[in-house]
Amino acid sequence: MPQKNNRAAPAPRVVRTAPPPKKRRRKRPLSKGARITRKILGMIGKLFMTMILVFVITGCIVGTALTVYVVQYIDTESPIDLNNLEMSYTSIVYGLKDGENVEVQRLHREENRIWVDLRDIPQALQDAVVYTEDERFYEHTGVDFKRTIAAFANEILRILGRTEGRFGGSTITQQLIKNINGDINSRGVDEKIQEIMQAMNMERKYSKPQILEAYLNYIGLHFNTVGVQAGANLYFGKDVSELSIAECASLAVISKNPSNYNPISNPEENKRRRDYALEKMLDFGKITRAEYEEALATPIQTVDSSKSPEAEDNKTTDQKNGV
């Protein structure tokens, strides 16, 4: 008998066919205006990227050169020694009257200066100077970069005619450096960089109280008078330790512009600036509201120094102050 074929019939073959290709739409050609616009934008983009690269490269070169300069300056510059400053001091001649020593005459060559330790300077005078001249004195490390940048921006606006006022960016430490070096009127880039580096070096070597003490003994107060002790004697006939809050504020503001702010020549300007100093002291919590109002209402009694040798000499110490 013939055998049966038990093999299953092969499954039908499925043929997959790809979908018909989509018909690609031809891009519409750009108009002449669009082509010009794209070309211009491309050129602007390339120019912008080129400028960025130029600025980055220039910044790297300047930064490297400045770093080398600073490192060389730090290695070669001798720090200022506040303990051995060359200063001329006033000699006081005393005589005996009714069994007591009384001052007869003061002898000095060019500057009337009497050194006084910081502990003998009223805290109100210290605060008035700090918070009108350099309110971040106790926070910065010799240079207040925030104020420096603001002063630079203000100077640009002034040149462009956008503002009339101007202010300096120097800290108390920088002003002390200028006074010691005698370069108050030097405004070159080289002098400014050296001043910044010296100020930072000074802050590393000396404490804030030491720097403030030197500064208060170095500020010019008009009529050939330098330092707060001689200033207190000249304007109020008192030792600096005896000054009231109002007198402290009055003395503190003179150094900003000695010929314009001293209470003998310009009492109105001194009063205006003094009120500003008192307001700053109040804002920073250095005096109470009651002390502030009392000081505002307190009239300043100055010694009539208009006929003093200092006044007649007409050699002021306006250049002893940097702003």
Secondary structure, DSSP 8 states (H G I E B T S, - for coil): -------------------------------HHHHHHHHHHHHHHHHHHHHHHHHHHHHHHHHHHHHHHHHHHHHH-----GGG------EEEEEEETTEEEEEEEE-SS-EE----GGGS-HHHHHHHHHHH-TTTTTSSS--HHHHHHHHHHHHHHHTTS---------HHHHHHHHHHT-TT---HHHHHHHHHHHHHHHHHS-HHHHHHHHHTT-B-STTEESHHHHHHHHHSS-GGG--HHHHHHHHTGGGSHHHH-TTT-HHHHHHHHHHHHHHHHHTTSS-HHHHHHHHH--------TTSHHHHH----GGG---
